[in-house]
Amino acid sequence: MKAAVQVGFGGLDQLQVKEVPDPRPAAGEVLVRVRATTLNRLDVIQREGPALLPHFQLPHIAGMDVVGEVAELGDGVRSVSEGDRVLLNPALHCGTCEWCERGEDPFCPATRVIGGNHPGGYAELCTVPASHVHPIPDHVSFEEAATVPTIWSTAWQALVVRGQVRPGEWVLIHAAASGVSTAAIQLAKRVGAKVLATAGSERKLDLARKLGADLGVNNRSDDFVKHAREATGGRGVDVVFDHVGPALFGRSLFALKPRGRLVFCGSTTGREAAIDLPYAYHFGISLLGVEPYSYTGFAEMLDFYWGERFVAVIDTEFGLDEAAQAQARMESGEAMGKILLRL
């Protein structure tokens, strides 16, 4: 099969399109003919090095968000059929450790991630346990389906599971045009919240408004804390969703109401953030880290997504031979929504 393979750590030249042996499904697995995959920040981070996930090995095939058709069944698989249109849950838990047995599989120490430390979607074929294959409804294209797994599961875990956003609350969402934030804006609105979105350009804020944001603020040239206070009559927002990290983390505290929730899951601008501790404890601010989604949570998110009508925001499309160009687009910081590889 053809694949875009990461052969080392460093620049875009470490991605090489080449022929590699076809994978074969083991017992309980299925072989999927990949039709589309979308990029995630992890693809770039692990190419630049060092690898973020344990058990990462070179050569590596990235691509966490995988959709396609079932091409072959491993022994014992009865839950799907060849030719089925499917989407893959990228988090592969062991299913047998104490965490998995308690239903807390996000903390499984043996977790593998498709496209992270398990061969992913930058290839014509991909293997996955049959338990992690989900049917794609007829009304959803491969292209739309490929935008769903990572950003929607992250937004779901952040706003529904950890943030517990409720109707009528104000939610401040940073990096409004990023993939996960385009999902978070739509999800927050669908559960009845009001959204203040921030981004670094008017072009990105225009997208946020089209997706339903009630207010957009440029976080480079304007004071989003002031606007958060004004929008809420001086009270502050109920929830901040941040995956940017240090650049906005400390200031986000001051946009929150007393006993507000700062929900966070990313470190794009660095690994360490400073906060005003007296302010945080005096006003009872909750800092809520967003752990990985659970196996059951992924299925719940999909059921919700398939039953609603959301906007799949696709920035650009590339072919597999253009994987390096696709990652260059992500590195540019200009992308709005998801970058797609079509196979």
Buried (B, 14 or more C-beta within 10 A) or exposed (E): BBBBBBBBEEEBEBBBBEEBEEBEBEEBBBBBBBBBBBBBBBBBBBBBBEBBBEEBEEBBBBBBBBBBBBBBBBEEBEEBEEEBBBBBBBBBBEEEBEBBEEEBBBBBEBBBBBBBBBBBBBBBBBBBBBBBBBBBEEEBBBBBBBBBBBBBBBBBBBBBBBBBBEEEBBBBBBBBBBBBBBBBBBBBBBBEBBBBBBBBBEEBBBBBBEBBBBBBBBBEEEBBBEBBBEBBEEBBBBBBBBBBBBBBBEBBBBBBBEEBBBBBBBBBEEEEBEBBEEEBEEBEBBEBEBEBBBBEBBEBBBEBBBEEEBBBBBBBBBEBEBBBBBBBBBBEEEBBBBBBBBB
